[in-house]
């Protein structure tokens, strides 16, 4: 599988050097008002987690994907600068840096929380919001079990193959090519072929998961909630509650529950995920 290589770009977010991947504006017959898609990854992932989806959409949209602070090729910082509002602020600064208006915002997991917080507070800037497999609750049993695993494992791995097998545990339906690409992007090589996570371990202890139902309830832009049916993190019941709680505010609200994959559905079945996004965006045109 060939992965299109984006351009690496950087900007300053209150003293923290942040990286984003830019897949470029469409080159052929694109209207001058072609919207931008901004992609936000989840905890411990990185901007390049979106490679397949971004490459599929770049012929029609300008696609950019942010490395959250302490992740990917963005700079590490101090533990007291890994708070919830720091991540939302980074998105605000990226939007200002790019001069974006009327853009499409897609966030997975923790990135979904930062995305809907931004959309609730800046509805005039967001054309559409897509929240992928995350809830607004403060406590989530599946999320807590992930942290037990994160905190018990080493940052270093004996080989790239070892990282691939680690990622396969969380997203068993992903192809070998997808897993290997993610392993390359989420780690860097150190001595003797060993690999180390790029993300800063300090952010795990600093991670904040507040109850944000009050923020979610203020979302008033066209919204799609996506969950993998095999995900235990965003349950059917909570997803329905999310849809109903903003149905009287947002002009369009849809819930898509996709069969076969779990929390990382967009990496396990990228074609089905892309089709779902296109279906929703076509409703808005």
C-alpha positions as CSV (number, residue, x, y, z in Angstrom):
1,X,0.0,0.0,0.0
2,X,1.3,3.4,-1.0
3,X,0.9,6.3,1.5
4,X,0.8,9.8,0.2
5,X,3.4,11.9,2.0
6,X,2.1,15.3,3.3
7,X,4.2,18.4,3.9
8,X,5.5,18.9,7.4
9,X,4.5,22.3,8.7
10,X,5.1,24.0,12.1
11,X,3.8,26.9,14.1
12,X,4.2,28.4,17.6
13,X,1.5,27.8,20.2
14,X,2.2,30.0,23.2
15,X,5.9,28.9,23.1
16,X,5.3,25.3,22.1
17,X,6.4,24.3,18.6
18,X,3.6,22.3,17.1
19,X,3.6,20.2,13.9
20,X,0.8,19.6,11.5
21,X,0.7,17.5,8.3
22,X,-0.6,19.3,5.3
23,X,-1.9,17.2,2.4
24,X,-2.3,20.3,0.2
25,X,-5.2,21.9,-1.6
26,X,-6.9,20.1,-4.5
27,X,-5.1,20.7,-7.7
28,X,-7.7,20.0,-10.4
29,X,-11.0,21.9,-11.0
30,X,-11.5,22.6,-7.4
31,X,-13.8,25.6,-6.6
32,X,-12.1,28.6,-5.0
33,X,-14.2,28.1,-1.8
34,X,-13.0,24.5,-1.3
35,X,-13.3,23.9,2.4
36,X,-10.5,22.7,4.7
37,X,-10.8,19.5,6.8
38,X,-8.9,19.6,10.1
39,X,-8.2,16.3,11.7
40,X,-7.5,15.7,15.4
41,X,-6.0,12.4,16.7
42,X,-6.6,10.6,20.0
43,X,-4.3,10.2,23.0
44,X,-0.9,8.6,22.1
45,X,-1.7,8.7,18.4
46,X,-0.4,11.3,16.0
47,X,-1.3,13.4,12.9
48,X,-0.2,10.6,10.6
49,X,-2.8,8.3,12.1
50,X,-5.1,9.9,9.5
51,X,-2.9,9.0,6.4
52,X,-5.4,6.9,4.5
53,X,-8.4,9.1,5.1
54,X,-6.5,12.3,4.4
55,X,-5.1,10.9,1.1
56,X,-8.6,9.8,0.0
57,X,-10.1,13.3,0.7
58,X,-7.3,15.5,-0.6
59,X,-8.6,15.5,-4.2
60,X,-11.6,17.5,-3.0
61,X,-10.6,19.2,0.2
62,X,-7.6,20.9,1.7
63,X,-6.7,18.4,4.5
64,X,-4.5,19.2,7.5
65,X,-3.9,17.1,10.6
66,X,-2.5,18.4,13.9
67,X,0.0,16.7,16.1
68,X,-1.2,17.6,19.6
69,X,1.4,18.9,22.0
70,X,3.6,16.1,23.3
71,X,2.6,13.8,20.4
72,X,4.2,13.0,17.0
73,X,6.5,15.6,15.8
74,X,5.2,18.4,18.1
75,X,7.3,19.5,21.0
76,X,7.1,18.1,24.5
77,X,6.4,20.6,27.3
78,X,5.9,20.7,31.1
79,X,3.3,18.5,32.8
80,X,1.2,21.5,33.8
81,X,0.9,22.4,30.1
82,X,-0.9,19.2,29.1
83,X,-4.3,20.2,30.4
84,X,-7.6,20.0,28.5
85,X,-7.7,23.7,27.7
86,X,-4.1,23.6,26.4
87,X,-5.2,21.2,23.7
88,X,-8.3,23.2,22.8
89,X,-6.1,26.4,22.7
90,X,-3.7,24.6,20.3
91,X,-6.6,24.0,17.9
92,X,-7.7,27.6,18.2
93,X,-4.2,28.8,17.4
94,X,-3.9,26.4,14.4
95,X,-7.2,27.8,13.0
96,X,-5.9,31.3,13.4
97,X,-2.5,30.4,11.9
98,X,-4.2,29.0,8.8
99,X,-6.9,31.7,8.7
100,X,-9.7,29.2,8.6
101,X,-13.4,29.8,8.4
102,X,-16.3,27.5,7.4
103,X,-14.1,24.4,7.8
104,X,-14.9,20.8,8.6
105,X,-13.6,19.5,12.0
106,X,-13.1,15.8,12.6
107,X,-11.8,14.4,15.9
108,X,-11.2,10.9,17.2
109,X,-11.2,9.9,20.8
110,X,-9.6,12.7,23.0
111,X,-9.3,14.7,19.8
112,X,-13.1,14.5,19.4
113,X,-13.5,16.1,22.8
114,X,-11.2,19.0,21.8
115,X,-13.1,19.2,18.5
116,X,-16.6,19.5,19.9
117,X,-15.4,22.0,22.6
118,X,-14.0,24.2,19.8
119,X,-17.2,23.8,17.8
120,X,-19.4,24.7,20.8
121,X,-17.4,27.8,21.5
122,X,-16.7,28.9,17.8
123,X,-19.8,27.8,15.8
124,X,-19.3,30.7,13.3
125,X,-16.1,29.0,12.1
126,X,-17.2,25.4,11.7
127,X,-19.1,24.1,8.7
128,X,-19.5,20.6,10.1
129,X,-18.3,18.6,13.2
130,X,-17.6,14.9,13.1
131,X,-16.9,13.2,16.5
132,X,-15.4,9.7,16.3
133,X,-16.0,7.3,19.2
134,X,-15.8,9.5,22.3
135,X,-18.2,10.4,25.0
136,X,-18.5,13.6,27.2
137,X,-18.4,11.7,30.5
138,X,-15.8,12.2,33.2
139,X,-15.4,8.4,33.9
140,X,-15.3,5.7,31.3
141,X,-14.3,2.1,32.2
142,X,-12.8,1.3,28.8
143,X,-10.7,4.5,28.9
144,X,-9.5,3.6,32.4
145,X,-8.4,0.2,31.3
146,X,-6.4,1.7,28.4
147,X,-4.6,3.8,31.0
148,X,-3.7,0.8,33.0
149,X,-2.1,-0.7,29.9
150,X,-0.4,2.6,29.0
151,X,1.1,3.0,32.4
152,X,2.3,-0.6,32.7
153,X,4.2,-0.8,29.4
154,X,7.6,0.5,28.5
155,X,8.2,3.3,26.1
156,X,10.8,1.2,24.3
157,X,10.3,-1.7,22.0
158,X,12.8,-4.2,20.7
159,X,11.8,-3.7,17.0
160,X,9.3,-2.2,14.6
161,X,7.6,-5.6,14.5
162,X,7.0,-5.5,18.2
163,X,5.3,-2.1,17.9
164,X,3.1,-3.5,15.0
165,X,2.0,-6.4,17.3
166,X,1.2,-3.9,20.1
167,X,-1.0,-1.9,17.8
168,X,-2.7,-5.0,16.5
169,X,-4.0,-5.7,20.0
170,X,-6.0,-2.5,20.0
171,X,-7.1,-2.6,16.3
172,X,-7.2,-6.2,15.3
173,X,-9.0,-5.6,12.0
174,X,-6.4,-3.2,10.6
175,X,-4.2,-4.4,7.7
176,X,-0.5,-5.2,8.2
177,X,0.3,-2.2,6.0
178,X,-1.8,0.2,8.1
179,X,-0.3,-1.1,11.4
180,X,3.3,-0.8,10.1
181,X,2.7,2.7,8.8
182,X,1.3,3.7,12.2
183,X,4.2,2.0,14.0
184,X,6.6,4.0,11.9
185,X,4.8,7.3,12.5
186,X,4.1,6.9,16.3
187,X,7.7,5.8,17.2
188,X,11.3,6.8,16.3
189,X,14.3,4.5,16.0
190,X,17.0,4.5,18.7
191,X,20.0,2.2,19.0
192,X,20.1,-1.4,17.6
193,X,16.8,-1.1,15.7
194,X,14.9,-0.5,18.9
195,X,11.9,1.9,18.8
196,X,10.5,4.4,21.3
197,X,7.1,6.1,21.4
198,X,7.3,9.7,20.2
199,X,4.7,10.8,22.6
200,X,5.8,12.3,26.0
201,X,5.0,9.9,28.8
202,X,4.5,12.9,31.2
203,X,1.2,13.7,29.4
204,X,-0.4,10.5,30.6
205,X,-0.3,11.6,34.2
206,X,-1.4,15.1,33.3
207,X,-4.3,13.9,31.1
208,X,-7.6,15.5,32.0
209,X,-11.0,13.9,31.3
210,X,-13.5,16.3,32.7
211,X,-17.3,15.9,32.4
212,X,-18.1,18.0,29.4
213,X,-21.7,17.3,28.8
214,X,-22.4,21.0,29.4
215,X,-20.1,21.9,26.6
216,X,-21.5,19.2,24.3
217,X,-25.0,20.4,24.9
218,X,-24.1,23.8,23.3
219,X,-23.0,22.3,20.0
220,X,-25.1,24.0,17.3
221,X,-23.4,23.1,14.0
222,X,-24.2,20.1,11.7
223,X,-22.8,17.1,13.6
224,X,-22.1,13.5,12.9
225,X,-21.4,11.1,15.7
226,X,-19.5,7.9,14.6
227,X,-19.0,4.8,16.7
228,X,-17.7,1.3,15.8
229,X,-20.2,-1.2,17.0
230,X,-17.5,-3.3,18.6
231,X,-16.2,-0.3,20.6
232,X,-16.8,-0.4,24.4
233,X,-15.6,3.2,24.8
234,X,-18.6,4.9,23.2
235,X,-21.7,2.8,23.9
236,X,-24.8,2.8,21.9
237,X,-26.8,4.3,24.8
238,X,-24.4,7.2,25.3
239,X,-24.2,7.9,21.6
240,X,-28.0,8.1,21.3
241,X,-28.0,10.4,24.4
242,X,-25.4,12.6,22.7
243,X,-27.5,12.8,19.5
244,X,-30.7,13.6,21.4
245,X,-29.2,16.2,23.6
246,X,-28.3,18.5,20.7
247,X,-31.1,17.6,18.3
248,X,-32.9,20.9,19.1
249,X,-29.8,23.0,18.5
250,X,-27.8,21.6,15.7
251,X,-29.4,22.0,12.2
252,X,-28.4,18.4,11.3
253,X,-27.4,15.6,13.7
254,X,-26.7,12.1,12.6
255,X,-25.5,9.0,14.4
256,X,-23.6,6.3,12.4
257,X,-22.9,3.0,14.1
258,X,-20.6,1.0,11.9
259,X,-20.3,-2.8,12.0
260,X,-17.1,-4.8,12.3
261,X,-14.6,-2.5,14.0
262,X,-14.0,-0.8,17.3
263,X,-12.6,2.4,18.8
264,X,-10.1,2.7,15.9
265,X,-12.7,2.0,13.2
266,X,-11.3,4.7,10.8
267,X,-8.0,2.7,10.7
268,X,-9.6,-0.8,10.7
269,X,-12.1,-0.1,7.9
270,X,-11.0,3.2,6.2
271,X,-13.1,2.7,3.2
272,X,-16.3,2.4,5.2
273,X,-15.3,5.3,7.3
274,X,-14.6,7.5,4.3
275,X,-18.0,6.5,2.8
276,X,-19.8,7.5,6.0
277,X,-18.1,10.9,6.1
278,X,-18.9,11.5,2.4
279,X,-22.5,10.5,3.0
280,X,-22.8,13.0,5.8
281,X,-21.1,15.9,4.0
282,X,-23.2,15.3,0.9
283,X,-26.3,15.9,3.1
284,X,-25.0,19.4,3.8
285,X,-24.3,20.4,0.3
